[in-house]
Amino acid sequence: MRLSRKTLLIAASTGVLTLAAACGANGQSEGASQAGGPLETRAAQGTGQDPAFAGQTRAPGVRTEATLTHTVVAAGLNHPWGFVLMPDGRWLVTERAGTMRIIGADGVKSEPIAGLPTIFVQGQGGLLDVALSPSFASDRTIFWSYSEPREGGNATSIAKGRLTDDGSRVENVQVIFRAMPTYEGRLHFGGALAFAPDGKLFLTLGERSDRPMRPQAQDLGSHMGKIIRINADGSAPQDNPFVGRAGALPEIWSLGHRNPQGVAIAPDGKVWTVEHGTRGGDEINLSRAGANYGWPDAAYGIEYAGGAINAGATQKEGTEQPVYYWDPVIAPGGMVIYSGTMFPGWNGNLLVAGLKEKHIARLVLENDRVVGEERLLTDLGSRIRDVAVGPDGAVWAITDEDDGKLVRLAKAG
């Protein structure tokens, strides 16, 4: 969760969205008690596919009783991908084209931060997510994921370095993790980063999309299509689920993922991830140690070109079902677990960035199941790449555009 102690006060261009009351002002109880129709009413791509359990898709719509206002704090960003709030109230933002900047409370953008390693920038590849060391206040260490050009192609890597006191460059850069194998491709790098409460670092990794690469999501000798868990120095924790297994890479936490681009760690250590499906089948998963999430052997939706994925199976023995899936897709980006005082009824909800559908999906959870869904920031009309929560409980987002924006969503008044 991306939080800071300092409250931000922003004045910039503003739009207002009024959300009418549904079942009361408390978003959590609305979601838990709502028994109305589903929010999504369009036809599913995966025709004839039934959910594995009630509520796995098409959750009831919930609505927040409040007037929300969004403020464009900064614009002119080049396809921003990830962002994190620093203790001084400024945002550290990555741009996929290979630059990292600092944006102040006044919306002023810094020059690109110097010292980054060489980055492969093609297709979905580039500079991806960024995270602060849990001890950033004392060591000023930052971590970032990126697609790295290597012999045989490219793959996702994690580097770390010290952000100088003036924020102009990173020093003592070390690459602490390199996903293997390399591949000459431009898609499905994954790349989302999150520190757990115990200081372990999680990274999401895509399976690189192309049909010859898909089976690697099931291969414990490959990092492709996995969630990985490492120590801050890049080493594998000895309690990882596959440590010591012959032929298995020790960094792997879970397998069978397609292209997860969001990860959020709950205060109790639960690992929530979100991944892209094909035409249908975007998934929310509760990623457990050693679990297999099915791709490509079991999936919802259909191929981009039409037709069944593999044999069309949505379930397979030995694999986990998603907690929730979307069909049609929203094309999910980043994700955060809400915790804040501005919207107390949202505490514990998942906020998921939607690229294709241009909104933030608020998912109300009850006993690790989705019981309600709301679409936020729909009036911005932009592809939402990542989402975060500020110290006052306002929701922040970045948009994936040539003219990318940093936006604050808050309660009016």
N, C-alpha and C positions, 0 to 999 in steps of 0.2 A: 504494500500500500504506500502511495506516494504522499507523504504528509510533511508539513513543516510547522514550526511554532509561530512563524510570523504571519500575520494577517496581511493580505494584499488589498490595496484600495486602488481600483482602476477606473479611469474615465475615458471612454472612447465611443465609437459608433455602437448604437444599441438597438436591438429588436426585442419586441415583447410577445410572449406566447402565453395565452390564458388557457389553463387546463381546468375544465369543469369538475365539480365533485362527482364521485361515483358512489362509494359506500362509506364515505367518511374521510377525514383528513389524514389518517394514519396509513401510509403506504403499505406497511407490513401487514396490518390487520385487513386492509382491503384485499390484498393478494390472498391471504389465508381464507377469507370468508367468501370471496366472490364465486358465484356459481353461474355466471352468465356465459354467453357465447364466446368462442375463441377470438382473439384479436386478429389473427390471420384468417382470411376468408377466400384467398385465391386458390385455384386448383393446384394440387401438388404435382411436381414433375414425376415423382416415383409412384405412378398409378398402381393400385393394387397392393401397395405396401402398407401393412398395419404396424402401428407402434407396438413395442414389446410390453408396455404397461400404460395404464391410464395416466395422462398428463405428460407423456414424453415429448409431445409436440403440440402446437396450437393451444397454448395456455390461454385461460380467460384474460381478457383485457382488464387492466386496472388503471386508474387515473388519479393523479395527485391533485388535491384541492389546494391550489396555490396559483398565483400569477408568477410566472418565471420570465426572467429577462436574460437575453444573451448579449454579451459585449465582445466585440472583436478587438482584442488587445493589441495584436500585431498581425501584419499581413506581409506578403512578399517573400514567403518562405518557399524553397524549392522542394516540393514533395517531402515534408517532414514525416518522420517515421516513428520516433520515440521521444519521450521527454520526461524529465524528472525535476522536482522542485528542490532547490538547494536551501540550506538553513538560512541564508540571507534573504530569502523571498524571491530570488530570481530563478528562471527556468533554464535548464540545460536541455537543448533541443538538437536532435540529429536531423540531417537532410539526406535523403537517399543518395543524392548525387555525390556524397562523400565529404560533406562539411558538417561541422558541429558549431553551434552558436549559443550564446547566452542572451536571454531576453529579460529585460528589467521590468519592474512594475509599471514603468511609464511606456512600455511597448518598444523601447529602443533596442535594436538588434546589434550585437557585437559583430566585429569582423570574424571570419572563420577562425576557429581555434587551430593553432599550428601543432605539428608533431604527430599527426595520425599516420599510421602505416599505409602502404599501398592497398587500395580497395578495388575490387572488381565491380564495375558499375555498368550493368546491362540488365534489361528485363526487370525482374523483381530483385535483382542483386544490387548491393550498395551498402552504405552505412545504415545500420538497422537500429537496435535499441540501445539504451544507456541506463546505467544504474549507479547509484552512489554506494561506496563502501559503507557498511554499518557504522564504521568509525570515521566517516568523512570529516566530521567536525575537527578531528585532530590530525588525520593523515591526508586529507584532500584527495584520496584515491577514487578514481572513477573506473567503471567497467563498461565496455561497449562490445556489441556483436556486429559482425560485418561479413560480407562475402569476400573471401581472400583468394586472389589468383595464386595458383600453385601448379606444380608439375602435374600434368594429366588433366588439368581443368581448374576447378575452383570448388570451394566449400565454405561453410560457415565457420567462423572462428570467434573467439573471445580474447580481447586484449584489455590490459589495465595500465594505468599510468597516473601520475600525480598531476592534478590541475594546479597550475601555478597560482600564486596568491592574487595576481592581477587577472587571472582567467584567460590569458592570451594563448597559452599552449599547454600541452601535456608533456611531462618529462618522465624519464625512466620507464619507457613503454616496454611491456612484456606481453607476448602472446602466450596466454596460459592454457588455451584449449583449441585444438583443431579437429573438427569433425572429419571423419574418414568413412568411405573413400572419396577422393576427388572425382568430379564429373564435369564434362564439358557441356554445361547447361545454363539456363538463365532463369529457372523457375524454382519455387518451393524451397526457399532457404530457411523458413521458420524465423528464428531470431529473437523471440521475446525473452527477456531476462527478469528474474525476480529473486530477491534474497528471502529466505525463510527466517523465522524467529531465531533458529539455532545458528544462523550465519552461513548456512549452506546456500550455494547459488544454483538456481534452476535455469535451464535454457531449453527452448523448444526448437525442434529440427524437423523440417519437411523432408519428404522422400524424393524430391527433385522432379516429380510430376510425370516424366516420360514413362511409358509402359515398361521398358526394360528395367527401370529403377524401382518400380512399385514393389516387387517382392522383397526389397531390402528393408521395408518397414517391418517385416516379420523375421529378419535375420539379426540375431544377437551379435554377429560379427561385424555389423555395420551400425554407424550412428544415424543413418538416414531413417526418417519417420519415427523418431524417438523423443522422449523427454529425458534430459540428462540432469544429473545432480553432481556437483563438484564442490570441493573446498575452494576457498578464496585464492589459493595458490595454484589451482588447476588440477590438483590431485583428486583421486576418487575416494570418497569416504568408505571406510571399511565396512559400514553397515548398509551399503547399497545392495540391492537384491541379487545382483548377478556376480558380485565379487567372488572370485575363486572358481567360477564355472568355466570349464574348458570351452574355448572358442567364443566366449562372451566378452564384450567390452565392459570394463568395470564401471564406467561412468553412467551406464544406462539405468534409468529409473523405471520407465514404462515404454511399451512398444506398440506398434500397430496404428500409428498416427499418419495422417495425410499431409496436411500443411498447417500445423498449429502456429498461430501468430499472436496469441495472448496467453498469459499465465498470471495468476494472482494467488498469493499464499494467505490463507486465513490465519487469524491469531492463534488458532489451535493447531496450525501446521498443515491443514488440509490443502492439497494442491489442486486448484481449479484451472483447467485449460480450455481454450476454444480453438477450433480448427475449421478450415475451409473444406466443404464437400465439393462435389462436382455440380451437376444440375440437380440441386436438392442435397440435403444431408450435411449442412453445417452443424457442428457438434459442440455441445458443452460436455466436458468430461470431468469427473472427479478422479484425478490421476493417482492411482495407488501404486505403491512399490511393487514391481514385478508383474503388474497386470498388463494384459494384451487387449488393445482397443479395436482390433479387428481388421483394419485396413491392410490390404485391399480385399480380403476374403469375405468380409461382411460390411455392408455400407447401405445407407439410405440414398435415394436419388437414382439418377441415371447418368450415363456417359455424356460428355459435352456434345458428341456427335449423335446422341440418341442411342437407345438400346441399353440392355442390362450391364451393370458392372460385374465382371466375372460371370457367375451364374445367376446373378440377381439376388443372392442371399443377403438378408438383413441381420441374420443371427448366425453364429457359429459356436459350437461347443468349445469352451475354453477361452472365450473372449468376452469382454465386458460390453455392455450396452451404454450408449451415451445417456447422461442424465436428461438431456434435452437435445432436440434437433429442430432445425428449420428447413422447411420445404414448402415454397420456394426459399432460396438462400437469401441471407442478408450480406454475405461476404464479410465475415467478422475480422476486425483488426485486433487492437489491444483490449484489455479488460482490467477492471479493478473491483475490489470489494468495497462497497461504500461504508464509511465510518465518519460521522460528522454530526454537528449540532444544528446545521441549517435545515436538514431534512431528517429528523430523528426517526421517522417512519420508514426510511430507506435503510437504516443500519442493517448490515448483513446481506443486503441485496447485491447482485452482480450487475455491474454496468459494462455493457459490451459495445465497442465501437462498430458501427455498420458502414462499410464502404459502399457497396452497391445500393443499399436502401437508404443511405444518407440520413442516418439517425443514430442515437444511442439507445440501445435496448436495455431497459431496466427489468431485471428478472427477480421476482420475489421468491425466496427460498423458504421451504418448510421441511424439516427433516431430510435435507439434501435432495429435495425435489422442487421443481419449478411449479409454482401454483398461481402465478400471475405475471403478465408482461405489459410493459408500457413503452411507447416510443417517445423519446425526448429529442429536442433540438431539431425537429423536422422542418421548421421554418428557415433554418440556415441554408438548406439546399446544397450541402457540400458532403463529399465523401469523408466520413469520420475515420481517422486512422488510429488514434489512441485516445485514452481517457484517463483522467487522474482526479484526485480529490484534494482541494486546498485545505489549509489549516482552519478556515472558518466554515468548512463544509460545502463550499461552492464546488461545482463540478467543472473541470477544465477539459478541453479537447483540442486536438490538432487535426487539420484537414489535409488530405492527400491530393494536392493540386499543384499546378505550376505556380499559382499565387496562393500558396498554403497559408493558413491562418492559425493563430492561437486564440482560442475563444473561451470565455468564462460564462457559465450558466449558473444563475443564482435566483433566489427568491426576491421578487421585486419589493421595493419599499424599505 
